């Protein structure tokens, strides 16, 4: 899953953080860069330290955004983030630049830095690509999925059930639910075996985490969402590509509807 002849952050597998419930980024977690550092070994250590500090800042800011400690439209700044996170201004500035390039933050010069707002049109664009990616991946994933991946998906299903309705209210971890939900879908795209598809999927990954927060709710919706995930998993177990494509399409439509409703409610608008 490497881009050729360019400097790029490479996707790598993330892990659930069972210690503090913070979000982990399955696609972006590694943040490794392909560079020509090997041509200058003497300077490698400082650059490695700088890169590590930048990634620490990036992960910390992203965690604030995804958990909505920084909400869509909210203003912030390099100075504010640096003080809040206890990280130097330079790595924070680098992280802000990267998040701006990924359309997660919006930098408006002297007017400040803002968390990008999430609108209905944005959701429509994101879900159009999600349908395209998952629809293409479905028959390939049904053919290629491994027993180990199916077991991992079973474990993720258990976590999603626990954190959405099985555990008592007040003890559930929304970050754990979001981590598991996003990873569940990551596995399907990865199983397709197309590194270019996976890279494009990863470009949407941050936004998928954010919108998963928007769509989450307790109650009957959670049971319906769980059943949709179980239908997806069963289609993979059966290695039925058409059933998988249909199950994914049904799930994606219900999630999109839920998110659009949440956006309208947040803005005091009637649902369309």
N, C-alpha and C positions, 0 to 999 in steps of 0.2 A: 504494500500500500504506500509506495513511495513515488513522489513526483520527481521527474528527472530534470537535472540541470537547473534547479532553482533552489533557493533557500525557502524552506517550508517547515511548519510544525507538522509532525507526523502523528496520525492517530495511533493510540495504543489502548489496550484493554484497561478499564478502570476496575476498582474494587469497591465493594460496599464498605462504608465506614461504620462499623458496629459500635464504636466507642462513644462518639458524640453525636451521631445522627447527621453530620454534615453531608452535603452532597458530594459525590464523586463523579467525575466526567469520564464516561467510558471511552468516548472518542478522543477527547482533548487532554485526558489526564496526563499522558506522558510528556507532551510538549517538547520532544526531542527535536533538534534542528540539524539538518545536514549542511555542514559548512566545511571550509577548508582549514579548520583549526590544526589539522595534522601537519600542515605545511609550516607551522610555527609553534612547535611544542613548548617553547619557553614562555609563550604568552597564553597558553591554553588555560592554565589555572585561573587567572583573573577573569577571563571571559566566561569560564564555567561558573564561577562564583556570581558574576553579574547576571548570567542567564538564570541561575537558580533563584536569585533574589527577584528577578522580573517575573518568573513563573509563580513564586510564592505570592507576590502581589496580585497577579492575574487570578489565581485560584481564590484568593481571599475576597477580592472584589466580586468575582463571579458568584461566590457563595452568598454574599450579601444580596445580590440581585435576584438570584434564583429563589432564595428563601423570602424575598420581598421585604428584607430589612431596608433595602433601597427599592422603592417602588417606581413603576413606570411614570415618567414625567418629573420625577424628583430631581432637584438640582444638587450637585455636589462639586467637588474640585479636587485637584491633586493634593493640595494642602490639607483639606478636610480628611480625605481618605488616608493620607500618610499619617496624620495624627491619630485617626480612629483605629488604624490597623497596627500602628507602631512599626511601620516600614518606611524606609527612606524615600524621599521625593523622586529620585531618579528611577528606581524600579517601578514605582507607582505610575509615573508618567509613561514609561514604556508599556505598562499593562493597560493604561487608559487608551493609548494609541492603538494597541492591538484590539481591544474591545470595541473601539470606534470603527476599525476596519471590518469587524464582524457584525456591525450594526446593532450592537448591544448597548453601547453608549453613543451619545451625540455630543460632539464638541462644538460649541458656538462661540469660539474666540473668547473675547473678554466677558461675554455674557455668562460664561460658565460651561460646565459639563452636566449633561442630563442623562438619566436613564431613558433609553428609547421607549416611547409609548407603544403599546400593543393595541392595534386597531383591528376592526373586522376585516378590512382589506388585506392587512398583513396575514391574518389567519387564513384567509382564502388562498393566498399565494402559497403559504407553507403547506397547507393540506393538499393543494393540487400536486405539489412535488411529492409529498408523502404517498399519495395514491399511486403516482407514477412509479416511484421507487419500489414500493411494496408489491405493486401489481407485477412488475417485472421480476422481482426477486422470488415471488411465491413458488412457481414451478421448480426453480433452481434450488431453493431452500428445501422444498419437500423431497427432492432427490438427494441432496447433499448432507442434510442435517445428520449430525453424529449422535450416538447414544449419550455421550458426555454432555452435549449441548441440550439435549432433551431433558436430562436429569437436572441441569442447571435451571432450565426454564420451569421445571416442577418446583424447585426450591424457591424461585422468584414468585411463582403463583402463591405459595404458602405465605411468603412475606407480604404480598399485596393483600391477601385475604385478612391476615392478622392486623395490618396497619390501616385497613379501610373499614372493617366492621367487626371482626371477630374479637379483638381485644377491647376491653372496656374503654369508653370515651374518656379522654383525658390522659390515657396511657399510650395512645397511638402516636407513631412518628410519621408525620407527613414527608419529611426528607427521605426516610426509608422507603415509603411507598413510591415516591417519584423516582428514586434511584432504581428500584426494581422494575417499575413500569418501563422506563426508558431502556434499561439493559435488556429487558425481554424483547423489545423490538430491535435493538442492536443485533442480537443474536440471529434474528431472521435475515437481516440484510447481510451480515457477515457470512452466513451459511450459503448465500448465493454464490460466493466464491469469486466475485468480481471486484477487484480492489478499487477500480475507478468509481463504481457505484457506491462502494462503502465510503470513499473519500467525500463524495457529494452528499451522502447521507450525514456524514459527520459535520458538514458545513451548516446543517440545520439543527445540529444536536443541542446547542445552547438554547435556541429558541424553543425546541421541543420540551426541554426541561421547564422553561418558564411557563409555557402554555399548559403543561400538565398540572402545574399548581393552580392555574385558573380554572381547569375543568374538574378538579377534585371536589368531592362532596361526600358526606356521610349519608347513610340511609339506603333507600331502595336503589338509587342510582349506583351505589357501590356494588350491590349484589349483581346488577345487570352488567356492569363493567367487568366484574370478575368472571361471569359466565361467558362473556365475549372472549376474554383471554383464554379461558379453558377450551372454547371452541377452536381457537387458533392453534393451541397446543395439540389438541386431538387430531386436527388435520395434518399436522406435522408428523405425529405418531403414525398416522395412517398413510403417510407419504402421498397425500392426495393434493396435488398442486391446485386444482380448480376449487376444491373445498377451502383450501387455505386462502386463495385469492378472494373468495366470497366472504369468508370470515373476517379477513383484514378490512375489506371494503365496508362491511357492516359496522365494524368497530370504529373505523376512522370517521364515518359519517356521524355516529352517535357522539363521539368526542368533539368533533367540529361543532355540532349543534349546541353542545353543552358550553363550549368556550364562547361562542358568539352570544349566547344568552347571558353568560357571566359578564361579558364586555358591555352589553346593553344595560344590565343591572347596575354595573359600576358607574355608568355615565347617565343613569336615569332615563334611558331610552326604552321604548317598547321593543320586544323581540320581533324580528321579521318572520 
